[in-house]
Amino acid sequence: MMINIEIKARCDDIERTEENLNSLGAGPAGTFHQKDTYFKVDKGRLKLRELEPDEGHLIFYTREDVPGPKRSDYELAFTSDPEAMRGILSKLLGISIEVEKTRQVWLWDDNVRVHLDEVKGLGRFIELEAVTDEKGVDESYQRVETLMRALEIGSDQLIEGSYGDLLVQKGE
C-alpha cells in the first residue's frame, strides 16, 4: 500500500498558478492526456488510467471525501494492454463513469506533485499530492497546507470527491 496526502481544487487563473509555481521553484515535468475509467465497487474507488495504447495503471484507493487535505491509501498495478483490461473489468464490475483530462505535471520539493488538469465537461483544476509513508504523514499534511497558501488556493475552491463524482453529480 502507498500513501499520499492530497487536495483537489478549482483553478480559475491558470496563468497566475503557473507564475506562483515558477516563483516557488517548481518545474514542469510534462503534459499528458489521460482517460480514467471508474468501475463499480462496494468499497473505495477502482479506476483504470489509460496513458498510451500500451500503457495503463489500475489504481485502487480509499480516501475520505472532505474538502481539505486528506489521506489517500492506494495500490497500483501496471498493464501493457489497458483496452483489454477495461473490457474485462467492465464485464465483471460495470463502469460507473469515464473521465478524460489533459494533465500538466509540476514537481515541487522532494515528494510533492502538482497537477494542473483540464477535465472534459468540468473545466480547470489543481491537485496537490504529497507522496509519503506512514512516518511522513504529518509532515506531508503541512507541506500541502503550505503549498495551498503559496498558490493562493482558498477553501471555497476545494473539492471533496473525485472528478468522476463531479461528473456523476453533473449528470454526465
N, C-alpha and C positions, 0 to 999 in steps of 0.2 A: 504494500500500500504506500502511496505517496501523498504528500500534503501540500496544499498551498493556501495562502490567505489572500482573498480577492475581493474586489468590488467591481461593479458594473454601473456605469452612469451615462446619461445622455450627454452628448458633446455638441453644443451649439456653435462653437467657434474653433474649428479645427486648426486654423492658422495660428491663433493665439496659443492653443495647446502645443503645437509644434515649436513655436518660439520658446515657450516655457520649458519644453523638453530639452531643446538645444542649450538653453541657459543653465540647466541642471547637469549638463554633460552627458545626457542620454544620447544614444546613437541609433539610427535606423538599421535594422537587420534584414529587411526585405518586405516585399508585399506579396500576398498570397490570396488566391481565390479558394474558398473552402465551401464545401457542401456538407452540412451536418444533418443526418437522418436520426431522429429520436424514435426509439422503439417503445412500445407499451410494456412497462414493467411495474410490478407491485411495489417495489422499494427502490428509492434512489432514481437515478437517470442513467439511461444507456443510450449512447449515440455512436454512430459511425461517422467519422470525419474523413471525407474524400478530399485528398490533396492533389493527386495526379491519377491517371487511369491505372497506374501500377503501384500506388501508394495510398494507404489508408490507415487510420488509427481507430480502434474500437476502445471507447472510453466509458467506464462505469464510474459514477461518482455519487456521493451523498453530500448534501450541503443544506444548511438551514436557509429558508427564503426570508432573509431580513435585508433591509436596505443598506446597512453599513458594512464594514469589513467583516468577512465571515470565513470560516474554515471550510475547506473542501477536501474530503478524503477521496482519492481516486486510484483506479487501476487502469493500466494501459496495455493494449496488445496491438501488434502491427500486422498488417496484411498487405500482400502484393497484388491482391485481387479484390478490391473493395466492391466492385459491382456484384460479384458472386456472393460476397459476404452480405451485402444489403439484401440480395434476393433471398438467401436462406433465412436471415433474421426476420425479414418482413413476413415470410410464410409462417415462421414459428411464433412470432410475437405480435406482429402487426405494427404498422407505422403510425405514430401519433402526429408528427409534424416534420417538415423538412425546412431547413434554414440555409439560405445562401448568403454569403458575405464575402467582401473583399477586406482582408485584414493587413494592416500595416503594423509590423512588429518593431518595437523600440526596446533597447536594453538599457537598464539603469542599475547601477550598483552591481553587486555580485549575483544576486538572486532574484531581481525584480524585472519582470517583463511588462511592457506597456503595449496594449493592443488598441489601435485606432481602427474601428470597424465601421464599414458602410454595409448595413444589413438590408437586404432586399425586402421592401414592404414596411420597414420600420424607421430607417434613417441612420444617423451617425451616433456612435457610442464610443466610450473609452472604457477599457478594462485594465485593472492593475492586478498583477498576480505575483506574489512573493512565494517562490518555491522553497520549502523548508523541510525539516524533520521535526520530530516531537520536541527536541531540545530548543529549537529556534522559533517556536510558535509565537511566544510573547514578543520577541524582537521583530518578527515579521509583521505582526499587527501594528507595531509602532512605525515601521518603515512605510507601510501602506498609508497610515494616517498622515505621516509627514509628507509623503508624495501627493496625497489628496490636497493638502493645504497648498503645497508649492504649485500644483496645477490648477488651483482655484476651482476645485470640484466641490460644489455646495450640496448640502443634504437634500435639497429639493431636486437634484439631478439623479440621485441614486435609484437604482433598480433592484427590486427584491429577487426576482427569479431569473430564468434563462431567456434567451431570445425566443426559443420555442414557446415558452409560456406566454410571452408578449404577443406572438403571432396567433396563438390559440385564443387569447383574450380579444384580439382584434377581429377574430373570425376569419382568418386566412385559411 
